[in-house]
């Protein structure tokens, strides 16, 4: 009985290893270049919007500072 259980465990471990290897090789074929390009473009757009917001906030603070000095 123990031999049968040991063989079943070994066989299931072998099947799991083969399945994991097949899944890994299938995932390795995925091309990530479009995703990387999209993230780079999104980062650039976020930097432009962030810079514009910062300029507006600093402009408002400067206007208030100059106005209070008069």
C-alpha positions as CSV (number, residue, x, y, z in Angstrom):
1,X,0.0,0.0,0.0
2,X,2.8,2.4,0.9
3,X,4.5,1.8,-2.5
4,X,1.3,2.7,-4.3
5,X,0.8,5.9,-2.3
6,X,4.5,6.8,-2.8
7,X,4.2,6.2,-6.6
8,X,1.0,8.2,-6.8
9,X,2.7,11.2,-4.9
10,X,5.7,11.0,-7.2
11,X,3.6,10.8,-10.3
12,X,1.4,13.8,-9.2
13,X,4.6,15.8,-8.4
14,X,5.9,14.9,-11.8
15,X,2.7,16.0,-13.5
16,X,2.7,19.2,-11.5
17,X,6.3,20.0,-12.5
18,X,5.5,19.3,-16.2
19,X,2.4,21.6,-16.0
20,X,4.4,24.4,-14.3
21,X,7.1,24.1,-17.0
22,X,4.5,24.2,-19.8
23,X,2.8,27.3,-18.2
24,X,6.2,29.0,-17.8
25,X,7.2,28.5,-21.4
26,X,3.8,29.7,-22.6
27,X,4.1,32.9,-20.5
28,X,7.7,33.5,-21.8
29,X,6.3,33.9,-25.3
30,X,4.3,37.0,-24.3
31,X,5.5,40.2,-25.9
32,X,5.7,43.0,-23.4
33,X,6.9,45.8,-25.7
34,X,3.5,47.4,-26.3
35,X,2.7,47.5,-22.6
36,X,6.1,49.1,-21.9
37,X,5.5,51.7,-24.6
38,X,2.1,52.5,-23.3
39,X,3.4,52.9,-19.7
40,X,6.2,55.2,-21.0
41,X,3.6,57.4,-22.8
42,X,1.4,57.5,-19.8
43,X,4.3,58.5,-17.6
44,X,5.1,61.3,-20.0
45,X,1.5,62.6,-20.0
46,X,1.4,62.5,-16.3
47,X,4.6,64.5,-16.0
48,X,3.2,67.2,-18.3
49,X,-0.1,67.4,-16.4
50,X,1.8,67.5,-13.1
51,X,4.0,70.3,-14.3
52,X,1.1,72.3,-15.5
53,X,-0.6,72.0,-12.1
54,X,2.6,72.9,-10.3
55,X,3.0,76.1,-12.4
56,X,-0.6,77.1,-11.7
57,X,-0.2,76.6,-7.9
58,X,3.1,78.5,-7.8
59,X,1.5,81.3,-9.9
60,X,-1.4,81.6,-7.5
61,X,1.0,81.7,-4.5
62,X,3.2,84.3,-6.2
63,X,0.2,86.5,-7.1
64,X,-1.1,86.4,-3.5
65,X,2.4,87.2,-2.2
66,X,2.9,90.2,-4.5
67,X,-0.7,91.4,-3.8
68,X,-0.1,91.3,0.0
69,X,3.2,93.2,-0.4
70,X,1.4,96.2,-2.0
